Amino acid sequence: MASIVCPKCGTSNLADATKCFKCDAYLKHPQLHPNQGENTSQEEHLKTKILSYAITGMSWIGRLWGIVLIVFLPIILLFNYSSFPENSGNAYLIIFAVIVVGMIVAWWRQGLGALLSLAGLVGFYAAVWAYERSNLQNWVQASICILPSLVFLLASSLLRMRLASKSHEGPGRVD
């Protein structure tokens, strides 16, 4: 089967792809990849197609979960703000903002946004450790709902990079 080369980043995509796996650019003017022609077997094509659907599904689950977090994290913060220790309120606000901004960035750059939110979450745990160690377990339990979104976004980003790098390998390369 022939593959389509993305005119923006040069990534080789499935022949029937409408968007690039790596950069999400629309493939309006597909070109045949010079290193691949009929060398790709039907089985490889099917595996790649299934993986691309899985990546897309994980990406959307992570993004939609992120929308829920973008809505509910500020609400949780407002209801709990009065219970924060006096000297920690601003640190918690900044950290929650980093998590929310990371979820927003994840709509355009999944991996970067997920890493930003993960850094915010780690910063939040560090702040809780510094300001109210006795309450750390309660905060970890309350904030565990953030992790699934980050896992889905990071996994789909890593799999997308893996799929893109695999499509650049020659037909004779075996992992």
Long-range contacts (C-beta under 8 A, 24 or more apart in sequence): 1-38, 1-40, 1-42, 1-45, 2-32, 2-33, 2-36, 2-37, 2-38, 3-32, 3-33, 3-36, 3-40, 3-167, 4-30, 4-31, 4-32, 4-33, 5-30, 5-31, 5-32, 5-33, 7-31, 11-164, 11-167, 11-168, 12-36, 12-167, 12-168, 13-167, 14-45, 14-48, 14-49, 14-52, 17-52, 21-52, 21-55, 21-160, 21-163, 21-164, 21-167, 22-160, 22-161, 22-164, 35-170, 35-171, 36-171, 39-171, 40-171, 48-163, 48-167, 51-159, 51-163, 52-163, 54-159, 55-156, 55-159, 55-160, 55-163, 56-156, 58-152, 58-153, 58-155, 58-156, 58-159, 59-110, 59-152, 59-153, 59-156, 59-157, 59-160, 61-152, 62-106, 62-110, 62-114, 62-148, 62-149, 62-150, 62-151, 62-152, 62-153, 62-156, 63-106, 63-107, 63-110, 63-153, 65-148, 65-149, 65-152, 66-103, 66-104, 66-106, 66-107, 66-113, 66-117, 66-149, 66-153, 67-103, 69-99, 69-100, 69-103, 69-145, 69-146, 69-149, 70-100, 70-103, 70-104, 73-99, 73-100, 73-146, 74-100, 76-142, 84-131, 85-131, 85-132, 87-131, 88-127, 88-130, 88-131, 88-132, 91-127, 91-131, 92-124, 92-127, 95-120, 95-123, 95-124, 95-127, 96-120, 96-124, 98-123, 99-124, 99-146, 103-149, 106-153, 110-153, 110-154, 110-156, 110-157, 110-160, 111-153, 111-154, 111-157, 111-158, 111-161, 113-153, 114-149, 114-150, 114-153, 114-154, 114-157, 115-154, 117-146, 117-149, 117-150, 118-150, 118-154, 121-146, 121-147, 121-150
